[in-house]
């Protein structure tokens, strides 16, 4: 990945995503079984999406981040959007992601939608748990 300073940085995605897995496992502790199962399902989808986002980004940090943010729209059944602030689509004010914008990615990349996959509301207990991981300053 190349940053604006002109330096190229390389990292092993497995190590970066391992810390995300640890954060999910930590979040699972102490949850009631129904919430734990819902969070397990959502987190496994999120982790697959992270790997996919790395693949799609071609080493561009902004594209990588926008693909990650697209996950939060996709699970709410939003599959196309316009350029603009990420949080406009989440209706959240208490977040550190207020400055994140879509400028390259404007739709999901899937060709098939599972009609049996339920939409996940941003008010659900699982949604902010995964969002909190992305807000972490050490997030890849």
C-alpha positions in Angstrom: 0.0 0.0 0.0 1.3 3.4 -0.9 0.5 6.4 1.4 0.7 10.0 0.4 4.2 10.4 1.8 5.5 8.4 -1.2 6.6 5.4 0.9 5.3 2.0 0.2 4.2 -0.2 3.2 3.6 -3.9 3.1 1.8 -5.9 5.7 0.6 -9.4 6.0 -3.2 -9.3 6.0 -3.4 -12.4 8.1 -1.7 -10.7 11.1 -3.9 -7.6 10.8 -7.1 -9.6 10.6 -6.0 -11.9 13.4 -6.3 -8.9 15.7 -9.8 -8.2 14.4 -10.7 -11.9 15.2 -9.4 -11.4 18.7 -11.5 -8.3 19.2 -14.6 -10.2 18.0 -13.8 -13.1 20.4 -13.4 -10.6 23.2 -16.8 -9.0 22.3 -18.5 -12.5 22.4 -17.6 -13.1 26.0 -20.5 -12.6 28.4 -23.2 -12.2 25.7 -26.4 -14.2 25.9 -26.5 -17.1 23.5 -28.8 -15.5 21.0 -26.7 -12.4 20.7 -23.5 -14.5 20.6 -24.8 -16.5 17.7 -26.0 -13.4 15.8 -22.6 -11.8 16.4 -20.7 -14.9 15.3 -22.6 -15.0 12.0 -22.1 -11.2 11.4 -18.4 -11.3 12.4 -17.7 -14.3 10.1 -19.3 -12.4 7.2 -17.3 -9.3 8.2 -14.0 -11.1 8.3 -14.7 -12.6 4.8 -15.5 -9.2 3.6 -12.2 -7.8 4.9 -10.2 -10.3 2.9 -12.4 -9.6 -0.1 -11.9 -5.9 0.3 -8.1 -6.3 0.4 -8.3 -8.2 -2.8 -10.5 -5.6 -4.5 -8.5 -2.6 -3.4 -5.4 -3.3 -5.4 -3.3 -1.8 -2.7 -5.2 1.5 -2.6 -5.9 2.4 1.1 -9.0 4.6 0.3 -10.6 1.9 -1.9 -9.9 -0.7 0.8 -11.6 1.4 3.5 -14.6 2.2 1.2 -15.1 -1.5 0.5 -15.0 -2.1 4.3 -17.6 0.6 4.9 -19.8 -0.9 2.1 -20.2 -4.0 4.4 -22.2 -1.9 6.8 -24.5 -0.7 4.0 -24.8 -4.1 2.4 -26.1 -5.8 5.6 -28.7 -3.1 5.9 -29.9 -4.0 2.3 -28.4 -0.9 0.8 -26.5 -1.9 -2.3 -25.9 1.4 -4.2 -25.0 4.8 -2.9 -23.6 8.1 -4.1 -20.4 10.0 -3.2 -20.5 11.5 0.2 -20.1 10.9 3.9 -20.3 7.3 5.1 -22.3 8.2 8.2 -25.1 9.8 6.0 -26.2 6.2 5.3 -25.9 4.9 8.9 -27.7 7.7 10.7 -25.2 7.6 13.5 -23.8 10.7 15.2 -21.7 9.1 18.0 -18.9 7.7 15.8 -15.3 8.5 15.0 -16.1 7.8 11.3 -17.7 11.1 10.6 -14.9 12.2 8.2 -15.0 8.9 6.2 -16.3 9.4 2.7 -17.2 7.4 -0.4 -15.3 8.7 -3.4 -14.4 5.5 -5.3 -16.8 2.7 -4.3 -20.5 3.3 -5.0 -22.1 -0.2 -5.0 -21.7 -3.7 -3.7 -19.7 -6.0 -6.0 -22.0 -9.0 -5.6 -23.9 -10.6 -8.4 -26.3 -12.7 -6.3 -28.2 -11.8 -3.1 -29.4 -14.5 -0.8 -33.1 -13.7 -0.3 -33.1 -15.6 3.0 -30.3 -13.5 4.5 -32.0 -11.1 6.9 -31.3 -7.4 6.9 -29.4 -6.2 10.0 -30.6 -2.9 11.4 -28.0 -0.4 12.7 -29.9 -0.4 16.0 -29.3 -4.1 16.5 -26.8 -5.0 19.3 -24.4 -6.7 16.8 -24.1 -3.8 14.4 -22.3 -1.4 16.8 -20.0 -4.2 18.0 -18.6 -4.7 14.6 -18.6 -1.0 13.8 -16.6 -0.4 17.0 -13.8 -2.6 15.6 -13.6 -0.4 12.5 -13.5 2.7 14.7 -10.5 1.4 16.6 -7.4 3.6 15.8 -5.3 0.4 15.3 -7.7 -1.0 12.7 -5.8 -2.0 9.5 
